């Protein structure tokens, strides 16, 4: 009899030493690339009017968005004339203060490039949008963009 017996060799175990590194790399990747919505919509997702010529806005950090549409919460009413500034339902009289506040967040040399984007539901009242435009004119916010979806009318 031999003193040393040969062991049967099977498949080696899978090496999991690199697994934590891979998991943390994936976690870090998703943390860096994920963007969080800055404002929660208080108006229903606007059904934008369609347009044939659409241009994408550059420099999203210089865009202040005003939402116009029907409020999600019934306590504000059921008309399509509700205006949302940041995270609250407001009136057209609150627009100048909103624009001044947005300007204060941007360096002075970039303030002339600021754009006000109006995302209005296609059922919105034109009078409400006109009131917003007049208030924007009062604070010299003359660069206005109307959001639309690309498609044929």
KEKE-3310 file (N, C-alpha, C; in steps of 0.2 Angstrom, whole numbers, plus 5000, padded with zeros to 4 digits):
npx = (5004:5002:5009:5005:4990:4982:4972:4956:4953:4943:4931:4937:4933:4923:4931:4927:4932:4934:4921:4914:4921:4916:4902:4903:4908:4897:4887:4892:4893:4879:4875:4882:4877:4863:4850:4840:4823:4820:4809:4793:4779:4764:4754:4744:4753:4758:4750:4757:4756:4758:4771:4780:4792:4805:4816:4829:4832:4847:4859:4853:4853:4851:4838:4822:4807:4790:4775:4759:4743:4730:4727:4733:4728:4712:4708:4713:4705:4697:4700:4710:4719:4729:4745:4761:4775:4791:4788:4775:4758:4754:4750:4748:4753:4764:4774:4785:4792:4797:4805:4815:4820:4826:4835:4844:4851:4860:4876:4881:4886:4880:4867:4860:4858:4848:4833:4816:4805:4789:4778:4764:4748:4739:4725:4725:4721:4722:4723:4728:4742:4745:4744:4755:4766:4765:4768:4781:4787:4787:4798:4808:4811:4813:4816:4809:4803:4792:4786:4784:4779:4787:4780:4766:4754)
npy = (4994:5011:5025:5038:5044:5048:5062:5065:5076:5089:5101:5117:5129:5144:5159:5172:5184:5196:5201:5210:5222:5224:5225:5237:5246:5246:5252:5264:5269:5270:5279:5291:5294:5295:5306:5316:5322:5339:5346:5342:5338:5347:5350:5341:5330:5339:5339:5342:5354:5350:5352:5356:5361:5360:5364:5360:5365:5372:5372:5368:5372:5385:5387:5392:5384:5386:5378:5375:5371:5358:5356:5343:5340:5341:5352:5364:5366:5363:5368:5372:5382:5383:5388:5382:5385:5381:5370:5373:5378:5393:5410:5422:5433:5430:5427:5437:5437:5424:5423:5433:5427:5415:5421:5426:5414:5412:5415:5432:5435:5426:5428:5436:5425:5418:5408:5407:5394:5389:5377:5372:5365:5358:5361:5373:5389:5403:5416:5415:5411:5423:5432:5428:5430:5445:5448:5442:5451:5463:5461:5460:5448:5442:5432:5419:5402:5391:5375:5361:5346:5335:5333:5331:5343)
npz = (5000:4997:5004:5001:4995:4980:4977:4971:4958:4955:4948:4951:4963:4960:4959:4969:4972:4966:4965:4974:4971:4958:4960:4968:4958:4949:4957:4960:4947:4943:4953:4949:4936:4937:4936:4946:4947:4948:4951:4957:4948:4950:4942:4929:4918:4905:4890:4876:4863:4845:4834:4819:4817:4828:4840:4851:4867:4873:4886:4899:4913:4912:4910:4915:4920:4917:4921:4914:4916:4920:4937:4948:4960:4967:4975:4970:4959:4943:4931:4917:4919:4928:4936:4938:4948:4951:4965:4968:4966:4958:4955:4941:4945:4953:4945:4942:4954:4954:4943:4946:4957:4951:4943:4953:4956:4946:4939:4936:4923:4915:4915:4904:4895:4900:4898:4898:4899:4894:4897:4892:4893:4879:4880:4888:4893:4883:4888:4900:4897:4890:4901:4909:4900:4899:4913:4912:4904:4912:4920:4912:4906:4892:4883:4878:4877:4870:4874:4864:4856:4844:4828:4816:4813)
capx = (5000:5006:5008:5001:4985:4981:4965:4952:4953:4936:4931:4939:4927:4923:4934:4922:4936:4932:4914:4913:4923:4912:4896:4903:4909:4891:4884:4895:4891:4872:4874:4884:4873:4856:4848:4834:4819:4821:4802:4787:4773:4758:4749:4745:4758:4755:4749:4760:4754:4763:4774:4784:4799:4806:4823:4831:4836:4854:4861:4847:4854:4849:4831:4817:4801:4783:4770:4752:4738:4725:4730:4732:4724:4706:4707:4714:4700:4697:4701:4717:4723:4734:4752:4766:4782:4794:4784:4769:4753:4754:4746:4752:4757:4770:4779:4791:4796:4800:4810:4820:4823:4830:4841:4849:4855:4864:4881:4878:4888:4876:4860:4857:4857:4843:4827:4810:4801:4782:4776:4757:4744:4735:4719:4726:4718:4727:4723:4733:4748:4746:4746:4762:4770:4765:4772:4788:4789:4788:4804:4813:4813:4810:4818:4803:4802:4786:4787:4780:4781:4788:4774:4762:4747)
capy = (5000:5017:5030:5044:5043:5054:5065:5066:5083:5091:5108:5122:5134:5150:5164:5178:5190:5203:5202:5216:5227:5225:5228:5244:5250:5247:5256:5271:5272:5273:5285:5297:5295:5296:5312:5317:5327:5344:5348:5337:5341:5348:5350:5335:5330:5343:5336:5348:5355:5347:5357:5353:5364:5360:5365:5358:5370:5371:5374:5367:5375:5392:5387:5392:5382:5387:5374:5378:5365:5356:5354:5336:5340:5344:5358:5369:5367:5358:5372:5371:5388:5383:5389:5379:5388:5376:5365:5375:5381:5400:5414:5425:5439:5427:5425:5441:5435:5418:5425:5436:5422:5411:5425:5426:5408:5411:5421:5438:5435:5421:5430:5437:5419:5414:5407:5405:5389:5388:5370:5373:5360:5361:5364:5379:5396:5408:5422:5413:5412:5430:5435:5426:5434:5451:5448:5441:5458:5467:5459:5460:5441:5442:5426:5414:5396:5387:5368:5357:5339:5335:5329:5335:5345)
capz = (5000:4996:5009:4999:4990:4975:4978:4965:4956:4952:4946:4956:4965:4957:4963:4970:4976:4962:4965:4978:4967:4952:4963:4969:4952:4946:4961:4959:4940:4943:4957:4946:4930:4938:4938:4950:4945:4953:4954:4956:4944:4953:4936:4926:4913:4900:4883:4872:4856:4841:4829:4813:4818:4835:4842:4857:4871:4875:4893:4904:4919:4911:4908:4920:4917:4920:4919:4914:4915:4925:4943:4950:4966:4965:4979:4966:4954:4938:4925:4914:4920:4934:4934:4943:4948:4956:4967:4970:4961:4959:4950:4936:4949:4957:4940:4942:4959:4952:4938:4950:4962:4947:4941:4958:4957:4941:4939:4932:4916:4911:4916:4898:4891:4903:4894:4901:4895:4896:4895:4893:4890:4873:4882:4892:4891:4880:4892:4906:4894:4889:4908:4910:4895:4902:4919:4911:4901:4917:4923:4906:4904:4885:4880:4880:4873:4871:4873:4859:4854:4837:4825:4812:4816)
cpx = (5004:5004:5004:4996:4983:4973:4962:4952:4946:4937:4933:4933:4928:4926:4929:4926:4935:4925:4912:4915:4919:4905:4897:4905:4902:4887:4886:4893:4884:4871:4877:4880:4866:4855:4841:4830:4819:4814:4797:4781:4767:4752:4750:4750:4755:4755:4751:4757:4760:4765:4779:4791:4801:4814:4824:4834:4843:4854:4855:4847:4852:4842:4827:4810:4795:4778:4763:4748:4733:4729:4728:4727:4718:4704:4709:4709:4701:4699:4709:4721:4728:4741:4756:4772:4785:4790:4777:4764:4753:4750:4751:4756:4763:4775:4785:4795:4800:4806:4816:4824:4828:4836:4846:4853:4860:4869:4879:4880:4884:4868:4856:4855:4851:4837:4822:4806:4794:4780:4768:4753:4740:4728:4719:4723:4723:4728:4728:4740:4750:4748:4753:4767:4770:4769:4780:4791:4791:4795:4810:4816:4810:4812:4814:4803:4796:4787:4782:4783:4782:4783:4770:4756:4741)
cpy = (5006:5022:5036:5042:5049:5056:5066:5073:5084:5098:5112:5126:5140:5155:5170:5184:5196:5205:5209:5222:5229:5228:5235:5249:5251:5252:5263:5274:5274:5279:5291:5299:5296:5303:5312:5322:5332:5346:5342:5341:5341:5349:5343:5336:5334:5339:5342:5348:5352:5353:5353:5355:5364:5360:5364:5364:5368:5374:5374:5371:5383:5393:5387:5390:5383:5382:5377:5372:5364:5354:5347:5336:5344:5351:5364:5371:5362:5361:5370:5377:5388:5383:5386:5383:5384:5371:5367:5378:5389:5404:5418:5431:5436:5426:5430:5439:5429:5419:5428:5431:5417:5415:5425:5420:5407:5417:5426:5438:5431:5423:5432:5431:5415:5414:5405:5400:5388:5382:5371:5367:5363:5363:5370:5385:5400:5414:5421:5414:5419:5434:5434:5430:5441:5452:5447:5448:5463:5467:5459:5453:5440:5436:5420:5408:5393:5380:5365:5350:5339:5331:5334:5337:5341)
cpz = (5000:5002:5007:4994:4986:4976:4971:4964:4952:4949:4952:4957:4961:4961:4963:4973:4972:4962:4968:4974:4961:4954:4965:4963:4949:4950:4960:4952:4940:4948:4953:4940:4931:4939:4941:4947:4950:4955:4952:4953:4949:4948:4933:4920:4907:4893:4878:4865:4851:4836:4824:4814:4825:4836:4849:4861:4874:4883:4898:4910:4918:4909:4915:4917:4921:4917:4919:4912:4920:4931:4945:4956:4965:4969:4975:4960:4948:4931:4923:4914:4925:4932:4940:4942:4953:4958:4970:4965:4963:4954:4946:4940:4952:4952:4941:4948:4958:4948:4942:4954:4957:4944:4947:4959:4951:4941:4934:4925:4912:4911:4909:4894:4894:4898:4899:4897:4898:4893:4897:4889:4884:4875:4887:4889:4889:4884:4898:4903:4893:4896:4910:4906:4897:4908:4917:4907:4906:4920:4918:4905:4897:4881:4882:4875:4875:4869:4868:4858:4846:4834:4820:4815:4814)
residu = (UNK:UNK:UNK:UNK:UNK:UNK:UNK:UNK:UNK:UNK:UNK:UNK:UNK:UNK:UNK:UNK:UNK:UNK:UNK:UNK:UNK:UNK:UNK:UNK:UNK:UNK:UNK:UNK:UNK:UNK:UNK:UNK:UNK:UNK:UNK:UNK:UNK:UNK:UNK:UNK:UNK:UNK:UNK:UNK:UNK:UNK:UNK:UNK:UNK:UNK:UNK:UNK:UNK:UNK:UNK:UNK:UNK:UNK:UNK:UNK:UNK:UNK:UNK:UNK:UNK:UNK:UNK:UNK:UNK:UNK:UNK:UNK:UNK:UNK:UNK:UNK:UNK:UNK:UNK:UNK:UNK:UNK:UNK:UNK:UNK:UNK:UNK:UNK:UNK:UNK:UNK:UNK:UNK:UNK:UNK:UNK:UNK:UNK:UNK:UNK:UNK:UNK:UNK:UNK:UNK:UNK:UNK:UNK:UNK:UNK:UNK:UNK:UNK:UNK:UNK:UNK:UNK:UNK:UNK:UNK:UNK:UNK:UNK:UNK:UNK:UNK:UNK:UNK:UNK:UNK:UNK:UNK:UNK:UNK:UNK:UNK:UNK:UNK:UNK:UNK:UNK:UNK:UNK:UNK:UNK:UNK:UNK:UNK:UNK:UNK:UNK:UNK:UNK)
# end
